[in-house]
Amino acid sequence: MDLRGALGFSEEQADLLEVAVNFCRDKSPVDKVRFLLTDELGYDPAVWSEIAELGWLGIAIPEEFGGVGLGLAEVVPVVEQMGRNLMAGPFVSTTLAAQAILIGGTDEQKADLLPTLAAGTAATLALSENHADWDLSHIACTAQKDGDTLTLAGTKTFVTEVPSAEWVVVSVELDGAPALAVLNKSAIPETATRRETVIDETRRSYQLCLDGVSVPAAALLDTGKVSETLSHLHLASNLLLSAEMCGGTASVIDYTVDYLQTRKQFGKTIGSYQALKHPIVDAHVGYEKARSHLYSAAHTFTQQGEGEIATRMAKSTASEAFAFAADRAIQFHGGFGFTYDCDAQLYRRRAIWCDAMQGDGAYHRKKLADLLL
């Protein structure tokens, strides 16, 4: 679907999409994806260096801090193609950590950290906890301030790419209110992290124990901007998850159509049978709807009210489209589809992960009802 000129699809987005299509396809073929499933790091450091050289980490960082000076709308086509090729790495986590500092950081933090993140230093977010509440202001982890020192306690879950991250933005409760702090990896003992077993094995997700971790009070982000920052991170995460899912949906449809056009049964390609033809058309229609919502959300993301509505619509429709297309891929591959050797499994696992992060489709539809009615 060519969105150039439609829904506010900008020339910058078109240019980034053109580069990202070729780069992600060439650097993340499916055999490499499968090889990295068993790799401890989970991604190719050489490819990460190339991503930094392309300037993608600075797309949504202002020029005064060493970035490109665009916005999250221009990050969307890059993440979409990463999702299309199941590319792993700390790109999204670093981009979101930069957003946390850009929106909620002090002037000193912005000047110190944003240029390093734009240049390729990896970072991540630690916002989820065992209660599994998608409301980021519901925080059980705590911070106690004693003079110029903060002492943290509690456990974070689903903290991605911790071994690669130089900086971790964590949410805590301080004096009865939400707060954010940015921790250098040197403050986190190696024993504080434990790798989690998650459905999407292209991910590297960790539990982070903050008990006894002490950092300077200067690690706190601006306490007057915490609510704004958490709201921004919630929507920004959902925007990029929607992009990843749209890319994955397109790829799994292509994978399935290729199979339907080559596999023969009773002397005919199985794609000629209506029982298979109609559902794959439905999957494609779902994808087109989801991608239209995605770029509408990207275009309106910075607009108060409208951006939130569009983003929640994008996450809901992308979750539904990806799940349906991946389910049909497994089903249409027959018995092979239910084995781990079938690539449809990789997409279905990715769909489950993305849907569960920062609110599933039902959660966002409920939020939309409150916003629209």
Contacts in CASP RR format, 6 or more apart in sequence:
PFRMAT RR
TARGET T0000
AUTHOR 0000-0000-0000
METHOD contacts of the structure
MODEL  1
MDLRGALGFSEEQADLLEVAVNFCRDKSPVDKVRFLLTDELGYDPAVWSE
IAELGWLGIAIPEEFGGVGLGLAEVVPVVEQMGRNLMAGPFVSTTLAAQA
ILIGGTDEQKADLLPTLAAGTAATLALSENHADWDLSHIACTAQKDGDTL
TLAGTKTFVTEVPSAEWVVVSVELDGAPALAVLNKSAIPETATRRETVID
ETRRSYQLCLDGVSVPAAALLDTGKVSETLSHLHLASNLLLSAEMCGGTA
SVIDYTVDYLQTRKQFGKTIGSYQALKHPIVDAHVGYEKARSHLYSAAHT
FTQQGEGEIATRMAKSTASEAFAFAADRAIQFHGGFGFTYDCDAQLYRRR
AIWCDAMQGDGAYHRKKLADLLL
1 288 0 8 1.000
1 291 0 8 1.000
1 292 0 8 1.000
3 9 0 8 1.000
3 291 0 8 1.000
3 292 0 8 1.000
3 295 0 8 1.000
4 11 0 8 1.000
4 14 0 8 1.000
6 295 0 8 1.000
7 292 0 8 1.000
7 295 0 8 1.000
7 296 0 8 1.000
7 299 0 8 1.000
8 295 0 8 1.000
8 299 0 8 1.000
9 295 0 8 1.000
9 299 0 8 1.000
10 73 0 8 1.000
10 74 0 8 1.000
12 70 0 8 1.000
12 74 0 8 1.000
13 73 0 8 1.000
13 74 0 8 1.000
13 76 0 8 1.000
13 77 0 8 1.000
13 295 0 8 1.000
13 298 0 8 1.000
14 77 0 8 1.000
16 56 0 8 1.000
16 59 0 8 1.000
16 74 0 8 1.000
16 77 0 8 1.000
16 78 0 8 1.000
17 77 0 8 1.000
17 78 0 8 1.000
17 80 0 8 1.000
17 81 0 8 1.000
19 54 0 8 1.000
20 77 0 8 1.000
20 78 0 8 1.000
20 80 0 8 1.000
20 81 0 8 1.000
20 82 0 8 1.000
21 81 0 8 1.000
23 50 0 8 1.000
23 54 0 8 1.000
23 81 0 8 1.000
24 81 0 8 1.000
24 82 0 8 1.000
24 83 0 8 1.000
24 84 0 8 1.000
24 85 0 8 1.000
24 87 0 8 1.000
25 81 0 8 1.000
25 84 0 8 1.000
25 85 0 8 1.000
27 44 0 8 1.000
27 47 0 8 1.000
27 50 0 8 1.000
27 85 0 8 1.000
27 87 0 8 1.000
28 47 0 8 1.000
28 82 0 8 1.000
28 85 0 8 1.000
28 86 0 8 1.000
28 87 0 8 1.000
28 88 0 8 1.000
29 85 0 8 1.000
30 86 0 8 1.000
30 343 0 8 1.000
30 346 0 8 1.000
32 44 0 8 1.000
33 85 0 8 1.000
33 86 0 8 1.000
33 87 0 8 1.000
33 88 0 8 1.000
33 202 0 8 1.000
33 346 0 8 1.000
34 346 0 8 1.000
36 42 0 8 1.000
36 43 0 8 1.000
36 44 0 8 1.000
36 88 0 8 1.000
36 202 0 8 1.000
37 201 0 8 1.000
37 202 0 8 1.000
41 163 0 8 1.000
41 164 0 8 1.000
41 204 0 8 1.000
42 88 0 8 1.000
42 89 0 8 1.000
42 202 0 8 1.000
42 204 0 8 1.000
43 87 0 8 1.000
43 88 0 8 1.000
43 89 0 8 1.000
43 90 0 8 1.000
43 164 0 8 1.000
47 87 0 8 1.000
48 89 0 8 1.000
48 90 0 8 1.000
48 91 0 8 1.000
48 120 0 8 1.000
48 122 0 8 1.000
51 57 0 8 1.000
51 91 0 8 1.000
51 120 0 8 1.000
52 119 0 8 1.000
52 120 0 8 1.000
55 67 0 8 1.000
55 68 0 8 1.000
55 118 0 8 1.000
56 75 0 8 1.000
56 78 0 8 1.000
56 91 0 8 1.000
57 91 0 8 1.000
57 94 0 8 1.000
57 95 0 8 1.000
57 98 0 8 1.000
57 117 0 8 1.000
57 118 0 8 1.000
57 119 0 8 1.000
57 120 0 8 1.000
58 66 0 8 1.000
58 67 0 8 1.000
58 68 0 8 1.000
58 69 0 8 1.000
58 98 0 8 1.000
58 117 0 8 1.000
58 118 0 8 1.000
59 67 0 8 1.000
59 68 0 8 1.000
59 69 0 8 1.000
59 70 0 8 1.000
59 71 0 8 1.000
59 74 0 8 1.000
59 75 0 8 1.000
59 78 0 8 1.000
59 95 0 8 1.000
60 68 0 8 1.000
60 69 0 8 1.000
60 70 0 8 1.000
60 71 0 8 1.000
60 72 0 8 1.000
60 74 0 8 1.000
60 75 0 8 1.000
60 95 0 8 1.000
60 98 0 8 1.000
60 99 0 8 1.000
60 102 0 8 1.000
61 67 0 8 1.000
61 68 0 8 1.000
61 69 0 8 1.000
61 98 0 8 1.000
61 102 0 8 1.000
61 114 0 8 1.000
61 117 0 8 1.000
61 118 0 8 1.000
62 69 0 8 1.000
62 102 0 8 1.000
62 114 0 8 1.000
63 69 0 8 1.000
65 102 0 8 1.000
65 110 0 8 1.000
65 111 0 8 1.000
65 114 0 8 1.000
65 115 0 8 1.000
65 118 0 8 1.000
66 114 0 8 1.000
66 115 0 8 1.000
66 118 0 8 1.000
66 119 0 8 1.000
67 114 0 8 1.000
67 115 0 8 1.000
67 118 0 8 1.000
68 74 0 8 1.000
72 95 0 8 1.000
72 99 0 8 1.000
72 236 0 8 1.000
72 239 0 8 1.000
72 240 0 8 1.000
72 298 0 8 1.000
72 301 0 8 1.000
73 298 0 8 1.000
73 299 0 8 1.000
73 301 0 8 1.000
75 95 0 8 1.000
75 240 0 8 1.000
75 243 0 8 1.000
76 239 0 8 1.000
76 240 0 8 1.000
76 243 0 8 1.000
76 294 0 8 1.000
76 295 0 8 1.000
76 298 0 8 1.000
77 243 0 8 1.000
78 91 0 8 1.000
79 91 0 8 1.000
79 92 0 8 1.000
79 240 0 8 1.000
79 243 0 8 1.000
79 244 0 8 1.000
80 243 0 8 1.000
80 244 0 8 1.000
80 246 0 8 1.000
80 247 0 8 1.000
80 294 0 8 1.000
81 87 0 8 1.000
81 247 0 8 1.000
82 91 0 8 1.000
82 92 0 8 1.000
82 244 0 8 1.000
83 243 0 8 1.000
83 244 0 8 1.000
83 245 0 8 1.000
83 247 0 8 1.000
83 248 0 8 1.000
83 251 0 8 1.000
83 350 0 8 1.000
84 247 0 8 1.000
84 248 0 8 1.000
84 250 0 8 1.000
84 251 0 8 1.000
85 251 0 8 1.000
86 202 0 8 1.000
86 248 0 8 1.000
86 251 0 8 1.000
86 346 0 8 1.000
86 347 0 8 1.000
86 350 0 8 1.000
88 202 0 8 1.000
88 203 0 8 1.000
88 204 0 8 1.000
89 161 0 8 1.000
89 164 0 8 1.000
90 122 0 8 1.000
90 123 0 8 1.000
90 124 0 8 1.000
90 160 0 8 1.000
90 161 0 8 1.000
90 164 0 8 1.000
90 165 0 8 1.000
92 240 0 8 1.000
92 244 0 8 1.000
93 122 0 8 1.000
93 123 0 8 1.000
93 124 0 8 1.000
93 125 0 8 1.000
93 160 0 8 1.000
93 161 0 8 1.000
93 165 0 8 1.000
94 117 0 8 1.000
94 120 0 8 1.000
94 121 0 8 1.000
94 122 0 8 1.000
94 123 0 8 1.000
94 124 0 8 1.000
94 165 0 8 1.000
95 240 0 8 1.000
96 125 0 8 1.000
96 233 0 8 1.000
96 236 0 8 1.000
96 237 0 8 1.000
96 240 0 8 1.000
97 117 0 8 1.000
97 123 0 8 1.000
97 124 0 8 1.000
97 125 0 8 1.000
97 165 0 8 1.000
97 167 0 8 1.000
97 168 0 8 1.000
97 169 0 8 1.000
97 182 0 8 1.000
98 113 0 8 1.000
98 114 0 8 1.000
98 117 0 8 1.000
98 118 0 8 1.000
98 123 0 8 1.000
99 232 0 8 1.000
99 233 0 8 1.000
99 236 0 8 1.000
100 125 0 8 1.000
100 169 0 8 1.000
100 180 0 8 1.000
100 182 0 8 1.000
100 221 0 8 1.000
100 229 0 8 1.000
100 233 0 8 1.000
101 109 0 8 1.000
101 110 0 8 1.000
101 113 0 8 1.000
101 114 0 8 1.000
101 117 0 8 1.000
101 169 0 8 1.000
101 182 0 8 1.000
101 221 0 8 1.000
102 110 0 8 1.000
102 114 0 8 1.000
103 225 0 8 1.000
103 228 0 8 1.000
103 229 0 8 1.000
103 232 0 8 1.000
103 233 0 8 1.000
104 180 0 8 1.000
104 221 0 8 1.000
104 222 0 8 1.000
104 225 0 8 1.000
104 226 0 8 1.000
104 228 0 8 1.000
104 229 0 8 1.000
105 221 0 8 1.000
105 222 0 8 1.000
105 225 0 8 1.000
105 229 0 8 1.000
106 221 0 8 1.000
106 222 0 8 1.000
108 218 0 8 1.000
109 182 0 8 1.000
109 221 0 8 1.000
113 167 0 8 1.000
113 182 0 8 1.000
116 166 0 8 1.000
117 123 0 8 1.000
117 167 0 8 1.000
121 166 0 8 1.000
121 167 0 8 1.000
122 161 0 8 1.000
122 164 0 8 1.000
122 165 0 8 1.000
122 166 0 8 1.000
123 165 0 8 1.000
123 166 0 8 1.000
123 167 0 8 1.000
123 168 0 8 1.000
123 169 0 8 1.000
124 159 0 8 1.000
124 160 0 8 1.000
124 161 0 8 1.000
124 162 0 8 1.000
124 165 0 8 1.000
124 167 0 8 1.000
124 168 0 8 1.000
124 169 0 8 1.000
125 159 0 8 1.000
125 168 0 8 1.000
125 169 0 8 1.000
125 170 0 8 1.000
125 233 0 8 1.000
126 156 0 8 1.000
126 159 0 8 1.000
126 168 0 8 1.000
126 169 0 8 1.000
126 170 0 8 1.000
126 171 0 8 1.000
126 208 0 8 1.000
127 136 0 8 1.000
127 156 0 8 1.000
127 169 0 8 1.000
127 170 0 8 1.000
127 171 0 8 1.000
127 230 0 8 1.000
127 233 0 8 1.000
128 156 0 8 1.000
128 157 0 8 1.000
128 158 0 8 1.000
128 159 0 8 1.000
129 138 0 8 1.000
129 139 0 8 1.000
129 140 0 8 1.000
129 141 0 8 1.000
129 155 0 8 1.000
129 156 0 8 1.000
129 157 0 8 1.000
130 140 0 8 1.000
130 155 0 8 1.000
130 157 0 8 1.000
131 138 0 8 1.000
131 140 0 8 1.000
134 234 0 8 1.000
134 358 0 8 1.000
134 359 0 8 1.000
134 363 0 8 1.000
136 171 0 8 1.000
136 178 0 8 1.000
136 230 0 8 1.000
136 231 0 8 1.000
136 233 0 8 1.000
136 234 0 8 1.000
137 178 0 8 1.000
137 227 0 8 1.000
137 230 0 8 1.000
139 171 0 8 1.000
139 172 0 8 1.000
139 173 0 8 1.000
139 178 0 8 1.000
140 154 0 8 1.000
140 173 0 8 1.000
141 152 0 8 1.000
141 153 0 8 1.000
141 154 0 8 1.000
141 155 0 8 1.000
141 156 0 8 1.000
141 170 0 8 1.000
141 171 0 8 1.000
141 172 0 8 1.000
141 173 0 8 1.000
141 210 0 8 1.000
142 152 0 8 1.000
142 153 0 8 1.000
142 154 0 8 1.000
142 172 0 8 1.000
142 173 0 8 1.000
142 174 0 8 1.000
143 150 0 8 1.000
143 151 0 8 1.000
143 152 0 8 1.000
143 153 0 8 1.000
143 172 0 8 1.000
143 173 0 8 1.000
143 174 0 8 1.000
143 179 0 8 1.000
143 181 0 8 1.000
144 150 0 8 1.000
144 151 0 8 1.000
144 153 0 8 1.000
144 174 0 8 1.000
145 174 0 8 1.000
145 175 0 8 1.000
145 217 0 8 1.000
147 217 0 8 1.000
148 216 0 8 1.000
148 217 0 8 1.000
148 218 0 8 1.000
149 214 0 8 1.000
149 215 0 8 1.000
149 216 0 8 1.000
149 217 0 8 1.000
150 174 0 8 1.000
150 181 0 8 1.000
150 214 0 8 1.000
150 215 0 8 1.000
150 216 0 8 1.000
150 217 0 8 1.000
150 219 0 8 1.000
150 220 0 8 1.000
151 212 0 8 1.000
151 213 0 8 1.000
151 214 0 8 1.000
152 170 0 8 1.000
152 172 0 8 1.000
152 181 0 8 1.000
152 210 0 8 1.000
152 211 0 8 1.000
152 212 0 8 1.000
152 213 0 8 1.000
152 214 0 8 1.000
152 215 0 8 1.000
153 210 0 8 1.000
153 211 0 8 1.000
153 212 0 8 1.000
154 209 0 8 1.000
154 210 0 8 1.000
154 211 0 8 1.000
155 207 0 8 1.000
155 208 0 8 1.000
155 209 0 8 1.000
155 210 0 8 1.000
155 211 0 8 1.000
156 170 0 8 1.000
156 207 0 8 1.000
156 208 0 8 1.000
156 210 0 8 1.000
157 196 0 8 1.000
157 205 0 8 1.000
157 207 0 8 1.000
157 208 0 8 1.000
158 196 0 8 1.000
158 198 0 8 1.000
158 205 0 8 1.000
158 357 0 8 1.000
159 168 0 8 1.000
159 193 0 8 1.000
159 205 0 8 1.000
159 206 0 8 1.000
159 207 0 8 1.000
159 208 0 8 1.000
160 203 0 8 1.000
160 204 0 8 1.000
160 205 0 8 1.000
160 206 0 8 1.000
161 204 0 8 1.000
162 168 0 8 1.000
162 188 0 8 1.000
162 193 0 8 1.000
162 204 0 8 1.000
162 206 0 8 1.000
162 208 0 8 1.000
163 193 0 8 1.000
163 204 0 8 1.000
163 206 0 8 1.000
165 185 0 8 1.000
166 184 0 8 1.000
166 185 0 8 1.000
167 182 0 8 1.000
167 183 0 8 1.000
167 184 0 8 1.000
167 185 0 8 1.000
168 182 0 8 1.000
168 183 0 8 1.000
168 185 0 8 1.000
168 188 0 8 1.000
168 208 0 8 1.000
169 180 0 8 1.000
169 181 0 8 1.000
169 182 0 8 1.000
169 183 0 8 1.000
169 221 0 8 1.000
170 180 0 8 1.000
170 181 0 8 1.000
170 182 0 8 1.000
170 183 0 8 1.000
170 208 0 8 1.000
170 210 0 8 1.000
171 178 0 8 1.000
171 179 0 8 1.000
171 180 0 8 1.000
171 230 0 8 1.000
172 178 0 8 1.000
172 179 0 8 1.000
172 180 0 8 1.000
172 181 0 8 1.000
172 210 0 8 1.000
173 179 0 8 1.000
174 220 0 8 1.000
174 223 0 8 1.000
177 223 0 8 1.000
177 226 0 8 1.000
178 226 0 8 1.000
178 227 0 8 1.000
178 230 0 8 1.000
179 220 0 8 1.000
179 221 0 8 1.000
179 223 0 8 1.000
179 226 0 8 1.000
180 220 0 8 1.000
180 221 0 8 1.000
180 226 0 8 1.000
180 229 0 8 1.000
180 230 0 8 1.000
181 215 0 8 1.000
181 219 0 8 1.000
181 220 0 8 1.000
181 221 0 8 1.000
182 219 0 8 1.000
182 221 0 8 1.000
183 213 0 8 1.000
183 215 0 8 1.000
183 219 0 8 1.000
184 215 0 8 1.000
187 213 0 8 1.000
187 214 0 8 1.000
187 215 0 8 1.000
188 208 0 8 1.000
188 213 0 8 1.000
189 213 0 8 1.000
191 209 0 8 1.000
192 208 0 8 1.000
192 209 0 8 1.000
192 210 0 8 1.000
192 211 0 8 1.000
192 213 0 8 1.000
193 206 0 8 1.000
193 207 0 8 1.000
193 208 0 8 1.000
193 209 0 8 1.000
194 206 0 8 1.000
194 207 0 8 1.000
194 209 0 8 1.000
195 204 0 8 1.000
195 205 0 8 1.000
195 206 0 8 1.000
195 207 0 8 1.000
196 205 0 8 1.000
196 206 0 8 1.000
196 207 0 8 1.000
198 205 0 8 1.000
198 353 0 8 1.000
199 349 0 8 1.000
199 352 0 8 1.000
199 353 0 8 1.000
200 349 0 8 1.000
200 350 0 8 1.000
200 352 0 8 1.000
200 353 0 8 1.000
200 354 0 8 1.000
201 349 0 8 1.000
202 346 0 8 1.000
202 349 0 8 1.000
202 350 0 8 1.000
203 353 0 8 1.000
221 229 0 8 1.000
234 358 0 8 1.000
235 301 0 8 1.000
235 307 0 8 1.000
235 308 0 8 1.000
235 311 0 8 1.000
236 301 0 8 1.000
237 357 0 8 1.000
237 358 0 8 1.000
238 311 0 8 1.000
238 312 0 8 1.000
238 314 0 8 1.000
238 315 0 8 1.000
238 358 0 8 1.000
238 359 0 8 1.000
238 364 0 8 1.000
239 294 0 8 1.000
239 297 0 8 1.000
239 298 0 8 1.000
239 301 0 8 1.000
239 311 0 8 1.000
239 314 0 8 1.000
239 315 0 8 1.000
241 315 0 8 1.000
241 318 0 8 1.000
241 354 0 8 1.000
241 357 0 8 1.000
241 358 0 8 1.000
242 290 0 8 1.000
242 293 0 8 1.000
242 294 0 8 1.000
242 297 0 8 1.000
242 311 0 8 1.000
242 314 0 8 1.000
242 315 0 8 1.000
242 318 0 8 1.000
243 294 0 8 1.000
243 298 0 8 1.000
244 350 0 8 1.000
244 354 0 8 1.000
245 290 0 8 1.000
245 318 0 8 1.000
245 319 0 8 1.000
245 321 0 8 1.000
245 322 0 8 1.000
245 350 0 8 1.000
245 351 0 8 1.000
245 354 0 8 1.000
245 355 0 8 1.000
246 287 0 8 1.000
246 290 0 8 1.000
246 291 0 8 1.000
246 294 0 8 1.000
246 318 0 8 1.000
246 321 0 8 1.000
246 322 0 8 1.000
248 322 0 8 1.000
248 347 0 8 1.000
248 350 0 8 1.000
248 351 0 8 1.000
249 283 0 8 1.000
249 286 0 8 1.000
249 287 0 8 1.000
249 290 0 8 1.000
249 318 0 8 1.000
249 321 0 8 1.000
249 322 0 8 1.000
249 325 0 8 1.000
249 326 0 8 1.000
250 287 0 8 1.000
250 291 0 8 1.000
251 347 0 8 1.000
252 322 0 8 1.000
252 325 0 8 1.000
252 326 0 8 1.000
252 329 0 8 1.000
252 344 0 8 1.000
252 347 0 8 1.000
253 280 0 8 1.000
253 283 0 8 1.000
253 284 0 8 1.000
253 287 0 8 1.000
253 325 0 8 1.000
253 329 0 8 1.000
255 329 0 8 1.000
255 343 0 8 1.000
255 344 0 8 1.000
255 347 0 8 1.000
256 280 0 8 1.000
256 283 0 8 1.000
256 325 0 8 1.000
256 328 0 8 1.000
256 329 0 8 1.000
256 332 0 8 1.000
256 333 0 8 1.000
256 344 0 8 1.000
257 280 0 8 1.000
259 332 0 8 1.000
259 333 0 8 1.000
260 269 0 8 1.000
260 270 0 8 1.000
260 271 0 8 1.000
260 276 0 8 1.000
260 277 0 8 1.000
260 280 0 8 1.000
260 332 0 8 1.000
261 269 0 8 1.000
261 271 0 8 1.000
262 269 0 8 1.000
263 269 0 8 1.000
263 270 0 8 1.000
263 271 0 8 1.000
264 270 0 8 1.000
270 276 0 8 1.000
270 332 0 8 1.000
271 277 0 8 1.000
271 280 0 8 1.000
276 332 0 8 1.000
279 328 0 8 1.000
279 332 0 8 1.000
280 328 0 8 1.000
280 332 0 8 1.000
282 324 0 8 1.000
283 321 0 8 1.000
283 324 0 8 1.000
283 325 0 8 1.000
283 328 0 8 1.000
286 317 0 8 1.000
286 320 0 8 1.000
286 321 0 8 1.000
286 324 0 8 1.000
286 325 0 8 1.000
287 321 0 8 1.000
287 325 0 8 1.000
289 317 0 8 1.000
289 321 0 8 1.000
290 314 0 8 1.000
290 317 0 8 1.000
290 318 0 8 1.000
290 320 0 8 1.000
290 321 0 8 1.000
290 322 0 8 1.000
293 310 0 8 1.000
293 313 0 8 1.000
293 314 0 8 1.000
293 317 0 8 1.000
293 318 0 8 1.000
294 314 0 8 1.000
294 318 0 8 1.000
296 310 0 8 1.000
296 313 0 8 1.000
296 314 0 8 1.000
297 307 0 8 1.000
297 310 0 8 1.000
297 311 0 8 1.000
297 313 0 8 1.000
297 314 0 8 1.000
299 310 0 8 1.000
300 306 0 8 1.000
300 307 0 8 1.000
300 310 0 8 1.000
301 307 0 8 1.000
301 310 0 8 1.000
301 311 0 8 1.000
305 371 0 8 1.000
308 371 0 8 1.000
309 368 0 8 1.000
309 371 0 8 1.000
309 372 0 8 1.000
312 364 0 8 1.000
312 365 0 8 1.000
312 367 0 8 1.000
312 368 0 8 1.000
312 371 0 8 1.000
313 364 0 8 1.000
313 368 0 8 1.000
315 358 0 8 1.000
315 359 0 8 1.000
315 361 0 8 1.000
315 364 0 8 1.000
316 361 0 8 1.000
316 364 0 8 1.000
316 365 0 8 1.000
316 368 0 8 1.000
318 354 0 8 1.000
319 351 0 8 1.000
319 354 0 8 1.000
319 355 0 8 1.000
319 360 0 8 1.000
319 361 0 8 1.000
320 361 0 8 1.000
322 347 0 8 1.000
322 350 0 8 1.000
322 351 0 8 1.000
322 354 0 8 1.000
322 355 0 8 1.000
323 348 0 8 1.000
323 351 0 8 1.000
323 352 0 8 1.000
323 355 0 8 1.000
325 347 0 8 1.000
326 344 0 8 1.000
326 347 0 8 1.000
326 348 0 8 1.000
326 350 0 8 1.000
326 351 0 8 1.000
327 348 0 8 1.000
329 337 0 8 1.000
329 344 0 8 1.000
329 347 0 8 1.000
329 348 0 8 1.000
330 337 0 8 1.000
330 338 0 8 1.000
330 342 0 8 1.000
330 344 0 8 1.000
330 345 0 8 1.000
330 348 0 8 1.000
331 337 0 8 1.000
333 342 0 8 1.000
333 344 0 8 1.000
336 342 0 8 1.000
337 344 0 8 1.000
337 345 0 8 1.000
339 345 0 8 1.000
355 361 0 8 1.000
END
